[in-house]
């Protein structure tokens, strides 16, 4: 089965041989002020050399080697590309919107039919500039819905995913289809009027079955959990991250700190429920839930719980949920600009286990970079106006120069 999937993927990559990725070449990005993601100081008037998709040199006064394209950064600010560690990218247009917003790496929080796996392979093959993807495949949830159509083996789970054997089988199918991580749930959804997001769905035992089976395949587990009971069960079961965490108690947050469990608040999507486009139940729910989530974020930050950024977004044409707004909310809720920027860069890279190759501007790291018109250490709102995106050394978005 796995060989057939890889063959089908290769055929798709061949068919997309003239896809939208920019040409990858060696270039020098000159006249930029660099925030590297780890230092609180800006390296001013710097040049960054990029070769073979990686950062070759970062310094002032670099002589640009022969054969390198020279790109004038026009005195703008360069920083690492952003991370969205809770997203649902399942098509190329949405991936392009994410990339245009400055997101160069994502962790999928499940899709309907393994589109995230193929998107990851398109990026790896250089057919699409980005973002890089850690794929989750199909959601480990009691009712698969239409996702049962994603693989013939899921027919055995059409009646539900609840027993130890059913939970293990779904994890195994995801692993066989090439998923990098597993997404499961501790509680019900917030975005459906007929469900209470505090209601626990899987027990600690069931969640541990998922975590243990995922570990057999070298995969970590992210857990959707709004209510404290379901979230605590997930932490005790060994989840890598609690995503949403609206009603997290201080006791559970202290347990997360003790166990090294990450918190991915997805504030921006919770806040979106307040918009007029939504059902009145969801708007009322949003007014109740957002203050609780903000309290959890403040408490987590005070306790030193590790926090990463996720927008819980499909990046549809209608949505403006963006990581830039998540970072801005973190600052409003008490984080320093530096700490908030790290949630979207080096911290998220550490959560995903890719901090040895991306998430910062350093020699040898992947050239995942964004250019901003202002200093993000002084004003994180600069993240809302990305003028250049470089992903895996490919220039995916270039809005400068503005002058003719």
C-alpha positions in Angstrom: 0.0 0.0 0.0 2.7 2.5 1.0 4.6 1.8 -2.3 1.4 2.5 -4.3 0.9 5.8 -2.4 4.5 6.9 -3.1 4.1 6.0 -6.8 0.9 8.0 -7.0 2.6 11.0 -5.4 5.5 10.8 -7.8 3.0 10.9 -10.7 1.4 14.0 -9.3 4.8 15.6 -8.8 5.7 14.9 -12.4 2.4 16.3 -13.6 3.1 19.5 -11.7 6.6 19.9 -13.1 5.9 23.5 -14.0 4.3 24.3 -10.7 4.2 27.7 -9.0 7.5 27.5 -7.1 10.0 30.2 -7.9 13.4 29.3 -9.2 15.9 28.5 -6.5 19.2 30.2 -7.0 22.0 31.7 -5.0 21.4 35.3 -4.0 22.5 38.0 -1.6 19.9 39.9 0.3 21.6 43.3 1.0 20.7 46.4 3.1 18.6 44.6 5.7 18.3 44.9 9.5 18.3 41.3 10.9 16.3 40.0 13.8 17.6 36.4 14.1 14.9 35.1 16.4 17.3 34.4 19.3 18.9 37.7 20.1 17.2 40.8 21.3 19.5 43.0 19.3 19.0 43.9 15.6 22.0 43.4 13.3 21.8 46.6 11.2 22.8 47.2 7.6 23.5 43.5 7.1 23.8 41.2 4.1 22.5 37.6 4.0 23.9 35.1 1.5 21.6 32.2 0.5 23.0 29.2 -1.4 21.3 25.9 -2.2 18.3 26.9 -0.1 20.3 27.5 3.1 21.7 30.5 4.8 25.4 30.7 4.0 26.5 33.9 5.7 25.0 36.7 7.8 27.1 39.8 8.5 27.9 43.4 7.7 30.2 44.3 4.9 30.0 41.0 3.0 31.4 41.0 -0.5 28.8 39.5 -2.7 30.3 36.5 -4.6 30.2 36.2 -8.4 27.2 34.5 -9.6 24.9 35.6 -6.8 21.8 37.7 -7.6 21.9 40.9 -5.5 18.5 41.8 -4.0 18.2 45.1 -2.2 16.2 44.8 1.0 15.8 48.6 1.0 16.4 48.9 4.8 13.6 46.6 5.8 13.7 44.1 8.6 14.5 40.5 8.1 13.3 37.8 10.5 12.7 34.0 10.5 9.5 32.8 8.7 6.5 32.2 10.9 5.0 28.9 12.1 1.4 27.9 12.2 1.3 24.7 14.3 -2.5 24.2 14.1 -3.8 24.5 10.6 -5.9 22.6 8.1 -4.2 23.2 4.7 -5.8 20.9 2.2 -5.3 22.7 -1.2 -2.7 24.6 -3.1 -4.5 28.0 -3.1 -4.7 27.9 0.7 -1.1 27.0 1.0 -0.2 30.0 -1.1 -2.3 32.3 1.1 -0.5 30.9 4.2 2.9 31.5 2.6 2.0 35.0 1.5 1.2 35.8 5.1 4.7 34.9 6.1 4.1 31.3 7.3 6.9 29.1 6.1 6.2 26.0 8.3 3.0 24.4 9.4 1.9 21.5 11.5 -1.4 20.1 10.1 -4.2 19.5 12.6 -5.8 17.0 10.3 -7.4 17.1 6.8 -10.1 15.0 5.2 -8.0 12.7 3.0 -4.2 13.0 3.4 -3.9 16.1 1.2 -1.4 17.4 3.8 0.9 14.5 3.1 1.0 15.2 -0.7 1.4 18.9 0.0 4.5 18.1 2.1 5.9 16.1 -0.8 5.3 18.8 -3.3 7.3 21.2 -1.1 10.1 18.7 -0.6 10.3 18.2 -4.3 10.6 21.9 -4.9 7.4 22.0 -7.0 5.8 24.4 -4.5 7.8 27.0 -2.5 6.1 26.2 0.8 5.2 26.1 3.5 7.0 23.1 4.8 4.4 20.7 6.3 4.3 18.2 9.2 1.3 16.2 8.1 -1.4 14.7 10.5 -3.6 12.9 8.0 -7.0 11.9 9.3 -8.3 13.0 12.7 -8.5 10.4 15.4 -12.0 11.1 16.5 -15.0 8.8 17.4 -16.9 9.6 14.2 -14.8 9.9 11.0 -17.6 11.4 8.9 -16.6 11.7 5.3 -13.0 11.0 6.2 -13.9 7.4 6.1 -13.5 7.8 2.3 -9.8 8.6 2.6 -8.6 5.0 2.7 -10.4 1.7 2.0 -9.1 0.3 5.3 -11.2 2.9 7.2 -14.3 1.0 6.3 -13.6 -1.1 9.4 -13.9 2.1 11.4 -17.2 3.4 9.9 -19.0 2.4 13.0 -16.8 4.5 15.3 -13.3 4.8 16.7 -13.5 4.0 20.4 -11.9 0.7 21.3 -8.2 0.2 21.8 -8.0 -1.8 18.6 -9.9 0.8 16.6 -7.7 3.6 18.0 -4.5 1.7 17.2 -5.8 0.9 13.7 -6.4 4.5 12.8 -3.0 5.6 14.1 -1.5 2.8 12.0 -3.3 3.8 8.8 -2.1 7.4 9.3 1.5 6.2 9.8 1.3 4.0 6.7 0.0 6.9 4.7 3.0 9.0 5.7 1.7 11.2 8.5 4.3 12.9 10.7 2.1 13.5 13.7 -1.3 12.4 15.1 -4.2 14.7 15.9 -6.9 13.5 18.4 -9.3 15.1 20.8 -9.9 15.4 24.5 -13.2 17.4 24.2 -16.0 18.4 21.9 -15.8 21.3 19.4 -16.4 24.9 20.0 -17.5 25.7 16.4 -20.7 23.7 16.4 -23.8 25.2 18.1 -25.0 21.7 19.2 -21.8 20.7 21.1 -20.4 21.9 24.4 -16.6 22.4 24.0 -16.1 21.4 27.7 -17.5 17.9 27.3 -14.8 15.3 27.5 -14.7 12.9 24.5 -11.9 10.4 25.1 -10.7 9.1 28.5 -7.2 9.2 29.7 -6.9 5.5 28.9 -8.1 6.0 25.3 -5.7 9.0 24.8 -2.8 6.9 26.2 -3.6 4.2 23.6 -3.3 6.8 20.9 -0.1 8.3 22.3 1.6 4.9 22.8 0.7 3.7 19.3 1.9 7.0 17.8 5.2 6.6 19.7 5.7 3.2 18.1 5.8 5.0 14.8 7.9 7.9 16.1 5.1 10.4 16.0 3.9 12.9 18.6 0.3 13.7 19.4 -1.5 17.0 19.5 -4.8 17.1 21.3 -7.8 19.3 20.7 -9.1 20.2 24.2 -11.1 23.1 25.4 -12.4 21.7 28.8 -10.0 21.2 31.7 -11.0 17.6 32.3 -10.3 16.5 28.8 -7.1 18.5 28.6 -5.8 17.1 31.9 -6.5 13.6 30.7 -4.4 14.4 27.5 -1.5 15.8 29.6 -1.5 12.7 31.8 -1.6 10.5 28.7 1.5 12.1 27.3 0.3 14.6 24.6 2.9 16.7 23.0 0.6 19.8 22.9 -2.8 20.9 24.1 -4.4 22.9 21.4 -7.1 25.6 22.3 -7.0 25.0 26.1 -9.8 27.5 26.7 -10.8 26.4 30.2 -7.3 25.2 31.4 -7.1 25.5 35.2 -3.9 26.6 36.9 -3.5 23.1 38.3 -3.5 21.6 34.8 -1.2 24.3 33.5 1.2 23.5 36.3 1.1 19.9 35.3 1.8 20.9 31.7 4.8 22.9 32.9 6.0 19.9 34.9 5.6 17.5 32.0 6.8 19.8 29.3 3.5 19.8 27.5 3.1 22.7 25.0 0.1 25.1 24.8 -1.2 26.2 21.4 -4.0 28.7 22.3 -5.3 29.5 18.8 -6.7 32.7 20.2 -7.3 34.2 16.8 -9.9 31.5 15.8 -11.7 31.7 19.1 -12.0 35.5 18.7 -13.4 35.0 15.2 -16.5 33.4 16.7 -17.5 37.0 17.8 -18.0 38.0 14.1 -21.4 38.6 12.7 -21.1 35.8 10.1 -21.5 33.1 12.7 -24.6 31.6 14.3 -25.9 33.5 17.4 -25.0 30.6 19.6 -21.4 30.8 18.5 -21.2 34.5 18.9 -22.5 34.2 22.5 -20.1 31.4 23.1 -17.2 33.4 21.8 -18.0 36.3 24.2 -17.8 33.7 27.0 -14.9 31.7 25.9 -12.4 34.3 24.8 -12.0 35.8 28.3 -11.4 32.3 29.7 -8.8 31.6 27.0 -7.1 34.9 27.7 -6.9 34.1 31.4 -5.3 30.7 30.5 -2.7 32.4 28.2 -1.8 34.9 30.9 -1.5 32.1 33.5 0.5 29.9 31.2 3.0 32.7 30.4 3.4 33.5 34.1 4.1 29.9 35.0 6.5 29.4 32.1 4.4 26.9 30.1 5.9 26.7 26.6 3.6 28.4 24.1 3.5 28.1 20.3 1.4 29.8 17.6 -1.5 28.3 15.7 -4.3 30.0 13.8 -6.6 26.9 13.4 -7.2 28.1 9.9 -8.0 26.6 6.5 -6.7 29.8 4.9 -9.8 30.1 2.8 -10.3 33.3 0.8 -13.0 34.5 3.3 -10.8 34.2 6.4 -8.3 36.7 7.8 -7.1 34.5 10.7 -3.4 35.0 10.6 -0.4 34.3 12.9 0.4 38.0 12.9 -2.8 38.6 14.9 -2.0 35.7 17.3 1.3 37.3 18.1 -0.3 40.7 18.5 -2.8 39.2 21.0 0.0 37.6 23.0 1.6 41.0 23.4 -1.7 42.6 24.5 -2.0 39.7 27.1 1.3 40.5 28.7 4.1 39.0 26.7 7.1 41.0 25.7 7.5 41.6 21.9 10.5 39.3 22.0 8.8 36.5 23.7 5.7 36.7 21.5 7.9 36.6 18.4 9.7 33.6 19.7 6.3 31.7 20.1 6.0 32.1 16.3 9.5 31.1 15.4 12.1 29.3 17.6 9.6 28.0 20.1 7.3 26.5 17.5 10.3 25.0 15.7 11.2 23.3 19.0 7.7 22.0 19.5 7.8 20.4 16.0 11.3 19.1 16.5 12.8 21.0 13.6 14.7 23.6 15.6 18.0 22.2 14.3 17.2 23.3 10.8 14.7 26.2 10.8 13.0 28.8 13.0 16.0 31.2 13.2 18.4 33.1 11.0 21.7 31.3 11.4 24.4 29.8 9.1 23.4 26.4 7.8 19.7 26.8 8.5 17.1 26.7 5.9 16.4 30.0 4.2 12.9 30.5 5.6 12.8 34.3 5.9 10.3 37.2 5.8 11.0 40.9 5.2 9.0 43.5 7.1 8.7 47.3 6.8 9.2 47.9 10.6 11.1 46.6 13.5 9.0 43.7 15.1 10.9 44.1 18.4 9.4 47.6 18.6 6.0 46.9 17.0 4.7 43.3 16.3 2.1 44.8 14.0 4.8 44.9 11.4 4.1 41.2 10.9 0.8 42.1 9.2 2.6 43.7 6.2 5.1 41.1 4.9 6.8 42.5 1.8 9.0 39.4 0.9 8.7 35.7 1.7 11.6 33.3 1.2 10.8 29.7 1.7 13.5 26.9 1.4 15.6 29.5 -0.4 12.9 30.3 -3.0 11.5 33.8 -3.3 7.8 33.0 -2.9 6.5 36.6 -2.5 8.3 39.9 -3.5 6.4 43.2 -3.2 9.4 45.5 -3.4 10.6 47.7 -4.9 7.5 49.8 -5.0 9.1 52.5 -7.1 9.3 52.2 -10.9 
